[in-house]
Amino acid sequence: MASDNVSAVTDSNFEADVLKSSVPVLVDFWAEWCGPCRALAPTIDELAVQFAGKVKVVKMNVDENPGTPGKFRIRGIPTLLMFKNGQLVDQLVGAHPKATISGLIEKTL
């Protein structure tokens, strides 16, 4: 469920698109069947627009890409992971309000 401002990442391009990114990256781990994930999608899109040029926002479908969520011990979705310079720096589990997610991004910048 990527959009104009949010791209999809897979197990195969995760390292190149996220870990080797020159800007911080917010990764939204989601699945088609997850109601809270779908509810969170418009907020993620809005944040991608708000932080365009400063932060890359990507989504990973956990059903289609089991390797990366396993590596980062994703137990529940939606889970948001914040990466900077190839390192996991923060995370949020569950559907959170826009202000909370925005704060997570702000403190990484």
N, CA, C and O atoms as CSV, one atom per row, in Angstrom:
chain,resi,resn,atom,element,x,y,z
A,1,MET,N,N,0.831,-1.192,0.000
A,1,MET,CA,C,0.000,0.000,0.000
A,1,MET,C,C,0.875,1.254,0.000
A,1,MET,O,O,0.718,2.140,0.841
A,2,ALA,N,N,1.781,1.308,-0.943
A,2,ALA,CA,C,2.628,2.492,-1.063
A,2,ALA,C,C,1.833,3.603,-1.750
A,2,ALA,O,O,0.779,3.349,-2.333
A,3,SER,N,N,2.336,4.814,-1.678
A,3,SER,CA,C,1.671,5.952,-2.314
A,3,SER,C,C,2.723,6.804,-3.020
A,3,SER,O,O,3.870,6.380,-3.160
A,4,ASP,N,N,2.343,7.993,-3.462
A,4,ASP,CA,C,3.280,8.878,-4.145
A,4,ASP,C,C,4.469,9.250,-3.263
A,4,ASP,O,O,5.585,9.418,-3.755
A,5,ASN,N,N,4.228,9.376,-1.975
A,5,ASN,CA,C,5.265,9.840,-1.054
A,5,ASN,C,C,5.899,8.730,-0.230
A,5,ASN,O,O,6.922,8.938,0.422
A,6,VAL,N,N,5.287,7.548,-0.263
A,6,VAL,CA,C,5.755,6.421,0.539
A,6,VAL,C,C,6.059,5.256,-0.397
A,6,VAL,O,O,5.186,4.810,-1.141
A,7,SER,N,N,7.289,4.768,-0.362
A,7,SER,CA,C,7.623,3.656,-1.240
A,7,SER,C,C,7.623,2.342,-0.464
A,7,SER,O,O,7.755,2.323,0.760
A,8,ALA,N,N,7.474,1.253,-1.200
A,8,ALA,CA,C,7.487,-0.075,-0.591
A,8,ALA,C,C,8.922,-0.594,-0.587
A,8,ALA,O,O,9.664,-0.400,-1.550
A,9,VAL,N,N,9.302,-1.251,0.493
A,9,VAL,CA,C,10.600,-1.925,0.535
A,9,VAL,C,C,10.369,-3.409,0.736
A,9,VAL,O,O,9.334,-3.832,1.251
A,10,THR,N,N,11.356,-4.194,0.320
A,10,THR,CA,C,11.278,-5.648,0.421
A,10,THR,C,C,12.516,-6.157,1.157
A,10,THR,O,O,13.449,-5.403,1.434
A,11,ASP,N,N,12.500,-7.453,1.464
A,11,ASP,CA,C,13.681,-8.060,2.086
A,11,ASP,C,C,14.917,-7.826,1.210
A,11,ASP,O,O,16.013,-7.598,1.722
A,12,SER,N,N,14.733,-7.883,-0.111
A,12,SER,CA,C,15.890,-7.793,-1.003
A,12,SER,C,C,16.447,-6.373,-1.151
A,12,SER,O,O,17.644,-6.217,-1.392
A,13,ASN,N,N,15.608,-5.326,-1.014
A,13,ASN,CA,C,16.155,-3.968,-1.169
A,13,ASN,C,C,16.226,-3.188,0.150
A,13,ASN,O,O,16.535,-1.996,0.145
A,14,PHE,N,N,15.943,-3.848,1.272
A,14,PHE,CA,C,15.932,-3.176,2.581
A,14,PHE,C,C,17.291,-2.546,2.906
A,14,PHE,O,O,17.359,-1.398,3.345
A,15,GLU,N,N,18.357,-3.297,2.691
A,15,GLU,CA,C,19.685,-2.777,3.033
A,15,GLU,C,C,20.004,-1.529,2.206
A,15,GLU,O,O,20.451,-0.523,2.757
A,16,ALA,N,N,19.779,-1.585,0.897
A,16,ALA,CA,C,20.088,-0.455,0.023
A,16,ALA,C,C,19.191,0.747,0.313
A,16,ALA,O,O,19.675,1.877,0.388
A,17,ASP,N,N,17.882,0.512,0.476
A,17,ASP,CA,C,16.924,1.616,0.625
A,17,ASP,C,C,16.842,2.185,2.038
A,17,ASP,O,O,16.534,3.364,2.214
A,18,VAL,N,N,17.114,1.360,3.038
A,18,VAL,CA,C,16.972,1.813,4.428
A,18,VAL,C,C,18.329,1.961,5.117
A,18,VAL,O,O,18.685,3.052,5.563
A,19,LEU,N,N,19.072,0.881,5.202
A,19,LEU,CA,C,20.311,0.903,5.972
A,19,LEU,C,C,21.388,1.781,5.333
A,19,LEU,O,O,22.225,2.343,6.040
A,20,LYS,N,N,21.374,1.903,4.012
A,20,LYS,CA,C,22.391,2.721,3.336
A,20,LYS,C,C,21.850,4.089,2.914
A,20,LYS,O,O,22.493,4.795,2.137
A,21,SER,N,N,20.686,4.463,3.415
A,21,SER,CA,C,20.087,5.750,3.068
A,21,SER,C,C,20.906,6.902,3.652
A,21,SER,O,O,21.426,6.814,4.764
A,22,SER,N,N,21.008,7.987,2.874
A,22,SER,CA,C,21.755,9.155,3.346
A,22,SER,C,C,20.916,10.017,4.288
A,22,SER,O,O,21.449,10.910,4.947
A,23,VAL,N,N,19.617,9.758,4.358
A,23,VAL,CA,C,18.732,10.480,5.277
A,23,VAL,C,C,18.073,9.472,6.221
A,23,VAL,O,O,18.027,8.283,5.906
A,24,PRO,N,N,17.562,9.921,7.374
A,24,PRO,CA,C,16.846,9.004,8.268
A,24,PRO,C,C,15.656,8.365,7.550
A,24,PRO,O,O,15.077,8.958,6.639
A,25,VAL,N,N,15.301,7.154,7.968
A,25,VAL,CA,C,14.209,6.415,7.325
A,25,VAL,C,C,13.218,5.919,8.376
A,25,VAL,O,O,13.600,5.310,9.375
A,26,LEU,N,N,11.932,6.195,8.124
A,26,LEU,CA,C,10.851,5.641,8.948
A,26,LEU,C,C,10.285,4.456,8.188
A,26,LEU,O,O,9.827,4.605,7.056
A,27,VAL,N,N,10.312,3.270,8.806
A,27,VAL,CA,C,9.785,2.064,8.173
A,27,VAL,C,C,8.500,1.662,8.882
A,27,VAL,O,O,8.475,1.466,10.097
A,28,ASP,N,N,7.428,1.544,8.091
A,28,ASP,CA,C,6.120,1.116,8.600
A,28,ASP,C,C,5.937,-0.351,8.235
A,28,ASP,O,O,5.771,-0.683,7.062
A,29,PHE,N,N,5.967,-1.241,9.243
A,29,PHE,CA,C,5.715,-2.664,9.015
A,29,PHE,C,C,4.212,-2.891,9.125
A,29,PHE,O,O,3.610,-2.562,10.147
A,30,TRP,N,N,3.601,-3.450,8.079
A,30,TRP,CA,C,2.154,-3.564,8.011
A,30,TRP,C,C,1.751,-4.852,7.274
A,30,TRP,O,O,2.596,-5.575,6.746
A,31,ALA,N,N,0.434,-5.116,7.255
A,31,ALA,CA,C,-0.118,-6.220,6.459
A,31,ALA,C,C,-1.510,-5.822,5.988
A,31,ALA,O,O,-2.182,-5.001,6.612
A,32,GLU,N,N,-1.926,-6.412,4.889
A,32,GLU,CA,C,-3.215,-6.106,4.267
A,32,GLU,C,C,-4.382,-6.349,5.230
A,32,GLU,O,O,-5.345,-5.582,5.247
A,33,TRP,N,N,-4.295,-7.418,6.032
A,33,TRP,CA,C,-5.393,-7.820,6.917
A,33,TRP,C,C,-5.440,-7.023,8.222
A,33,TRP,O,O,-6.349,-7.209,9.031
A,34,CYS,N,N,-4.463,-6.136,8.429
A,34,CYS,CA,C,-4.341,-5.429,9.714
A,34,CYS,C,C,-5.131,-4.119,9.686
A,34,CYS,O,O,-4.735,-3.171,9.008
A,35,GLY,N,N,-6.236,-4.062,10.413
A,35,GLY,CA,C,-7.087,-2.873,10.482
A,35,GLY,C,C,-6.357,-1.633,10.970
A,35,GLY,O,O,-6.426,-0.591,10.318
A,36,PRO,N,N,-5.647,-1.715,12.117
A,36,PRO,CA,C,-4.906,-0.550,12.604
A,36,PRO,C,C,-3.848,-0.064,11.591
A,36,PRO,O,O,-3.570,1.132,11.503
A,37,CYS,N,N,-3.272,-0.995,10.840
A,37,CYS,CA,C,-2.278,-0.615,9.813
A,37,CYS,C,C,-2.946,0.231,8.732
A,37,CYS,O,O,-2.410,1.257,8.311
A,38,ARG,N,N,-4.117,-0.211,8.292
A,38,ARG,CA,C,-4.840,0.536,7.256
A,38,ARG,C,C,-5.288,1.891,7.786
A,38,ARG,O,O,-5.271,2.882,7.056
A,39,ALA,N,N,-5.686,1.938,9.050
A,39,ALA,CA,C,-6.110,3.201,9.665
A,39,ALA,C,C,-4.938,4.175,9.776
A,39,ALA,O,O,-5.126,5.389,9.698
A,40,LEU,N,N,-3.747,3.647,9.955
A,40,LEU,CA,C,-2.552,4.470,10.126
A,40,LEU,C,C,-2.011,4.996,8.789
A,40,LEU,O,O,-1.293,5.995,8.764
A,41,ALA,N,N,-2.350,4.336,7.692
A,41,ALA,CA,C,-1.793,4.663,6.370
A,41,ALA,C,C,-1.917,6.143,5.983
A,41,ALA,O,O,-0.927,6.720,5.533
A,42,PRO,N,N,-3.083,6.785,6.137
A,42,PRO,CA,C,-3.172,8.210,5.767
A,42,PRO,C,C,-2.241,9.097,6.603
A,42,PRO,O,O,-1.691,10.073,6.094
A,43,THR,N,N,-2.068,8.763,7.862
A,43,THR,CA,C,-1.164,9.519,8.740
A,43,THR,C,C,0.273,9.383,8.255
A,43,THR,O,O,1.018,10.363,8.219
A,44,ILE,N,N,0.658,8.170,7.884
A,44,ILE,CA,C,2.009,7.922,7.379
A,44,ILE,C,C,2.237,8.736,6.106
A,44,ILE,O,O,3.305,9.317,5.919
A,45,ASP,N,N,1.220,8.776,5.225
A,45,ASP,CA,C,1.320,9.579,3.996
A,45,ASP,C,C,1.507,11.061,4.322
A,45,ASP,O,O,2.346,11.729,3.718
A,46,GLU,N,N,0.734,11.571,5.268
A,46,GLU,CA,C,0.828,12.985,5.657
A,46,GLU,C,C,2.220,13.306,6.201
A,46,GLU,O,O,2.786,14.354,5.890
A,47,LEU,N,N,2.765,12.404,7.010
A,47,LEU,CA,C,4.097,12.625,7.575
A,47,LEU,C,C,5.167,12.581,6.489
A,47,LEU,O,O,6.157,13.309,6.561
A,48,ALA,N,N,4.971,11.727,5.480
A,48,ALA,CA,C,5.924,11.644,4.366
A,48,ALA,C,C,5.979,12.978,3.627
A,48,ALA,O,O,7.047,13.414,3.198
A,49,VAL,N,N,4.814,13.626,3.482
A,49,VAL,CA,C,4.756,14.942,2.829
A,49,VAL,C,C,5.397,15.993,3.737
A,49,VAL,O,O,6.203,16.811,3.292
A,50,GLN,N,N,5.022,15.954,5.015
A,50,GLN,CA,C,5.516,16.933,5.986
A,50,GLN,C,C,7.047,16.926,6.094
A,50,GLN,O,O,7.672,17.980,6.211
A,51,PHE,N,N,7.639,15.733,6.053
A,51,PHE,CA,C,9.092,15.614,6.233
A,51,PHE,C,C,9.828,15.331,4.925
A,51,PHE,O,O,10.974,14.881,4.947
A,52,ALA,N,N,9.188,15.587,3.800
A,52,ALA,CA,C,9.801,15.337,2.492
A,52,ALA,C,C,11.144,16.045,2.388
A,52,ALA,O,O,11.270,17.218,2.739
A,53,GLY,N,N,12.144,15.319,1.901
A,53,GLY,CA,C,13.482,15.893,1.766
A,53,GLY,C,C,14.341,15.717,3.009
A,53,GLY,O,O,15.567,15.792,2.933
A,54,LYS,N,N,13.703,15.482,4.158
A,54,LYS,CA,C,14.453,15.317,5.407
A,54,LYS,C,C,14.476,13.861,5.864
A,54,LYS,O,O,15.456,13.387,6.440
A,55,VAL,N,N,13.359,13.158,5.590
A,55,VAL,CA,C,13.209,11.775,6.026
A,55,VAL,C,C,12.589,10.971,4.892
A,55,VAL,O,O,11.687,11.445,4.201
A,56,LYS,N,N,13.082,9.744,4.707
A,56,LYS,CA,C,12.466,8.840,3.741
A,56,LYS,C,C,11.445,7.995,4.510
A,56,LYS,O,O,11.740,7.506,5.601
A,57,VAL,N,N,10.254,7.827,3.946
A,57,VAL,CA,C,9.214,7.012,4.586
A,57,VAL,C,C,8.910,5.827,3.680
A,57,VAL,O,O,8.588,5.998,2.504
A,58,VAL,N,N,9.015,4.629,4.237
A,58,VAL,CA,C,8.778,3.408,3.469
A,58,VAL,C,C,7.877,2.461,4.242
A,58,VAL,O,O,7.742,2.557,5.462
A,59,LYS,N,N,7.258,1.538,3.497
A,59,LYS,CA,C,6.400,0.516,4.110
A,59,LYS,C,C,6.920,-0.858,3.737
A,59,LYS,O,O,7.438,-1.061,2.639
A,60,MET,N,N,6.778,-1.800,4.657
A,60,MET,CA,C,7.130,-3.181,4.362
A,60,MET,C,C,5.973,-4.086,4.741
A,60,MET,O,O,5.520,-4.097,5.886
A,61,ASN,N,N,5.499,-4.848,3.759
A,61,ASN,CA,C,4.434,-5.828,3.993
A,61,ASN,C,C,5.066,-7.058,4.645
A,61,ASN,O,O,5.885,-7.741,4.029
A,62,VAL,N,N,4.681,-7.338,5.901
A,62,VAL,CA,C,5.318,-8.420,6.662
A,62,VAL,C,C,4.959,-9.803,6.128
A,62,VAL,O,O,5.713,-10.755,6.330
A,63,ASP,N,N,3.809,-9.930,5.444
A,63,ASP,CA,C,3.424,-11.224,4.885
A,63,ASP,C,C,4.269,-11.573,3.662
A,63,ASP,O,O,4.602,-12.738,3.441
A,64,GLU,N,N,4.612,-10.558,2.870
A,64,GLU,CA,C,5.388,-10.782,1.649
A,64,GLU,C,C,6.889,-10.781,1.909
A,64,GLU,O,O,7.661,-11.275,1.087
A,65,ASN,N,N,7.307,-10.231,3.046
A,65,ASN,CA,C,8.734,-10.102,3.371
A,65,ASN,C,C,8.994,-10.539,4.806
A,65,ASN,O,O,9.117,-9.688,5.687
A,66,PRO,N,N,9.082,-11.843,5.064
A,66,PRO,CA,C,9.237,-12.319,6.445
A,66,PRO,C,C,10.639,-12.148,7.039
A,66,PRO,O,O,10.792,-12.160,8.260
A,67,GLY,N,N,11.652,-11.990,6.201
A,67,GLY,CA,C,13.029,-11.957,6.696
A,67,GLY,C,C,13.354,-10.760,7.555
A,67,GLY,O,O,13.846,-10.909,8.674
A,68,THR,N,N,13.084,-9.565,7.040
A,68,THR,CA,C,13.443,-8.335,7.756
A,68,THR,C,C,12.671,-8.186,9.068
A,68,THR,O,O,13.280,-7.888,10.096
A,69,PRO,N,N,11.334,-8.387,9.066
A,69,PRO,CA,C,10.623,-8.286,10.359
A,69,PRO,C,C,11.179,-9.269,11.396
A,69,PRO,O,O,11.237,-8.946,12.583
A,70,GLY,N,N,11.584,-10.459,10.958
A,70,GLY,CA,C,12.175,-11.441,11.873
A,70,GLY,C,C,13.485,-10.947,12.452
A,70,GLY,O,O,13.759,-11.118,13.640
A,71,LYS,N,N,14.294,-10.329,11.596
A,71,LYS,CA,C,15.594,-9.817,12.015
A,71,LYS,C,C,15.456,-8.727,13.082
A,71,LYS,O,O,16.277,-8.628,13.994
A,72,PHE,N,N,14.407,-7.913,12.953
A,72,PHE,CA,C,14.199,-6.820,13.913
A,72,PHE,C,C,13.181,-7.172,14.996
A,72,PHE,O,O,12.709,-6.303,15.730
A,73,ARG,N,N,12.851,-8.458,15.082
A,73,ARG,CA,C,11.947,-8.992,16.121
A,73,ARG,C,C,10.604,-8.262,16.167
A,73,ARG,O,O,10.123,-7.890,17.238
A,74,ILE,N,N,10.009,-8.064,14.992
A,74,ILE,CA,C,8.695,-7.439,14.920
A,74,ILE,C,C,7.669,-8.468,15.393
A,74,ILE,O,O,7.494,-9.510,14.762
A,75,ARG,N,N,6.999,-8.177,16.494
A,75,ARG,CA,C,6.035,-9.115,17.075
A,75,ARG,C,C,4.595,-8.735,16.749
A,75,ARG,O,O,3.739,-9.603,16.576
A,76,GLY,N,N,4.335,-7.433,16.667
A,76,GLY,CA,C,2.981,-6.963,16.384
A,76,GLY,C,C,3.034,-5.864,15.348
A,76,GLY,O,O,4.046,-5.177,15.205
A,77,ILE,N,N,1.945,-5.701,14.628
A,77,ILE,CA,C,1.897,-4.610,13.653
A,77,ILE,C,C,0.652,-3.784,13.905
A,77,ILE,O,O,-0.322,-4.317,14.437
A,78,PRO,N,N,0.638,-2.514,13.551
A,78,PRO,CA,C,1.755,-1.820,12.918
A,78,PRO,C,C,2.919,-1.566,13.873
A,78,PRO,O,O,2.726,-1.283,15.055
A,79,THR,N,N,4.124,-1.674,13.332
A,79,THR,CA,C,5.328,-1.284,14.059
A,79,THR,C,C,6.074,-0.292,13.188
A,79,THR,O,O,6.256,-0.522,11.992
A,80,LEU,N,N,6.504,0.805,13.780
A,80,LEU,CA,C,7.284,1.819,13.082
A,80,LEU,C,C,8.701,1.785,13.631
A,80,LEU,O,O,8.909,1.896,14.839
A,81,LEU,N,N,9.678,1.631,12.739
A,81,LEU,CA,C,11.076,1.670,13.147
A,81,LEU,C,C,11.727,2.882,12.501
A,81,LEU,O,O,11.483,3.185,11.333
A,82,MET,N,N,12.554,3.567,13.269
A,82,MET,CA,C,13.262,4.754,12.786
A,82,MET,C,C,14.741,4.408,12.676
A,82,MET,O,O,15.367,3.991,13.651
A,83,PHE,N,N,15.291,4.586,11.481
A,83,PHE,CA,C,16.708,4.299,11.233
A,83,PHE,C,C,17.447,5.582,10.901
A,83,PHE,O,O,16.914,6.471,10.236
A,84,LYS,N,N,18.691,5.665,11.379
A,84,LYS,CA,C,19.556,6.795,11.043
A,84,LYS,C,C,20.966,6.248,10.895
A,84,LYS,O,O,21.461,5.543,11.774
A,85,ASN,N,N,21.612,6.576,9.777
A,85,ASN,CA,C,22.969,6.084,9.497
A,85,ASN,C,C,23.060,4.563,9.600
A,85,ASN,O,O,24.047,4.021,10.096
A,86,GLY,N,N,22.011,3.881,9.123
A,86,GLY,CA,C,22.024,2.419,9.109
A,86,GLY,C,C,21.725,1.753,10.435
A,86,GLY,O,O,21.748,0.526,10.537
A,87,GLN,N,N,21.442,2.561,11.466
A,87,GLN,CA,C,21.182,2.003,12.800
A,87,GLN,C,C,19.730,2.225,13.209
A,87,GLN,O,O,19.146,3.270,12.925
A,88,LEU,N,N,19.156,1.228,13.879
A,88,LEU,CA,C,17.821,1.380,14.458
A,88,LEU,C,C,17.957,2.318,15.652
A,88,LEU,O,O,18.699,2.027,16.590
A,89,VAL,N,N,17.237,3.455,15.621
A,89,VAL,CA,C,17.369,4.427,16.708
A,89,VAL,C,C,16.110,4.559,17.568
A,89,VAL,O,O,16.177,5.042,18.698
A,90,ASP,N,N,14.963,4.130,17.032
A,90,ASP,CA,C,13.725,4.262,17.812
A,90,ASP,C,C,12.633,3.390,17.210
A,90,ASP,O,O,12.743,2.942,16.069
A,91,GLN,N,N,11.578,3.154,17.985
A,91,GLN,CA,C,10.459,2.388,17.459
A,91,GLN,C,C,9.173,2.689,18.206
A,91,GLN,O,O,9.181,3.118,19.360
A,92,LEU,N,N,8.071,2.453,17.516
A,92,LEU,CA,C,6.729,2.562,18.090
A,92,LEU,C,C,5.950,1.330,17.655
A,92,LEU,O,O,5.995,0.941,16.488
A,93,VAL,N,N,5.242,0.721,18.584
A,93,VAL,CA,C,4.409,-0.424,18.244
A,93,VAL,C,C,2.954,-0.031,18.439
A,93,VAL,O,O,2.589,0.532,19.471
A,94,GLY,N,N,2.127,-0.328,17.448
A,94,GLY,CA,C,0.706,0.000,17.529
A,94,GLY,C,C,0.384,1.273,16.766
A,94,GLY,O,O,1.278,1.975,16.296
A,95,ALA,N,N,-0.905,1.559,16.651
A,95,ALA,CA,C,-1.353,2.762,15.952
A,95,ALA,C,C,-1.276,3.945,16.920
A,95,ALA,O,O,-1.960,3.963,17.943
A,96,HIS,N,N,-0.455,4.912,16.596
A,96,HIS,CA,C,-0.270,6.085,17.441
A,96,HIS,C,C,-0.782,7.331,16.724
A,96,HIS,O,O,-0.872,7.345,15.496
A,97,PRO,N,N,-1.119,8.380,17.484
A,97,PRO,CA,C,-1.548,9.631,16.842
A,97,PRO,C,C,-0.394,10.264,16.068
A,97,PRO,O,O,0.779,10.005,16.339
A,98,LYS,N,N,-0.758,11.094,15.102
A,98,LYS,CA,C,0.228,11.751,14.240
A,98,LYS,C,C,1.282,12.494,15.049
A,98,LYS,O,O,2.466,12.439,14.717
A,99,ALA,N,N,0.871,13.184,16.098
A,99,ALA,CA,C,1.815,13.965,16.917
A,99,ALA,C,C,2.893,13.080,17.540
A,99,ALA,O,O,4.051,13.486,17.630
A,100,THR,N,N,2.524,11.893,17.964
A,100,THR,CA,C,3.488,10.965,18.572
A,100,THR,C,C,4.522,10.524,17.546
A,100,THR,O,O,5.722,10.502,17.823
A,101,ILE,N,N,4.039,10.172,16.353
A,101,ILE,CA,C,4.944,9.707,15.293
A,101,ILE,C,C,5.816,10.860,14.812
A,101,ILE,O,O,7.002,10.678,14.536
A,102,SER,N,N,5.231,12.030,14.714
A,102,SER,CA,C,5.976,13.225,14.314
A,102,SER,C,C,7.103,13.498,15.314
A,102,SER,O,O,8.214,13.852,14.919
A,103,GLY,N,N,6.818,13.334,16.589
A,103,GLY,CA,C,7.822,13.514,17.636
A,103,GLY,C,C,8.967,12.523,17.505
A,103,GLY,O,O,10.129,12.873,17.711
A,104,LEU,N,N,8.633,11.285,17.162
A,104,LEU,CA,C,9.636,10.238,16.951
A,104,LEU,C,C,10.573,10.660,15.815
A,104,LEU,O,O,11.790,10.500,15.914
A,105,ILE,N,N,9.998,11.200,14.739
A,105,ILE,CA,C,10.801,11.646,13.589
A,105,ILE,C,C,11.646,12.857,13.974
A,105,ILE,O,O,12.841,12.908,13.684
A,106,GLU,N,N,11.010,13.838,14.636
A,106,GLU,CA,C,11.705,15.081,15.012
A,106,GLU,C,C,12.951,14.821,15.852
A,106,GLU,O,O,13.989,15.446,15.632
A,107,LYS,N,N,12.855,13.909,16.806
A,107,LYS,CA,C,14.009,13.701,17.681
A,107,LYS,C,C,15.134,12.934,16.993
A,107,LYS,O,O,16.250,12.865,17.509
A,108,THR,N,N,14.840,12.360,15.831
A,108,THR,CA,C,15.882,11.665,15.073
A,108,THR,C,C,16.624,12.641,14.165
A,108,THR,O,O,17.777,12.400,13.805
A,109,LEU,N,N,15.977,13.730,13.799
A,109,LEU,CA,C,16.605,14.689,12.875
A,109,LEU,C,C,17.727,15.479,13.523
A,109,LEU,O,O,18.346,16.320,12.872
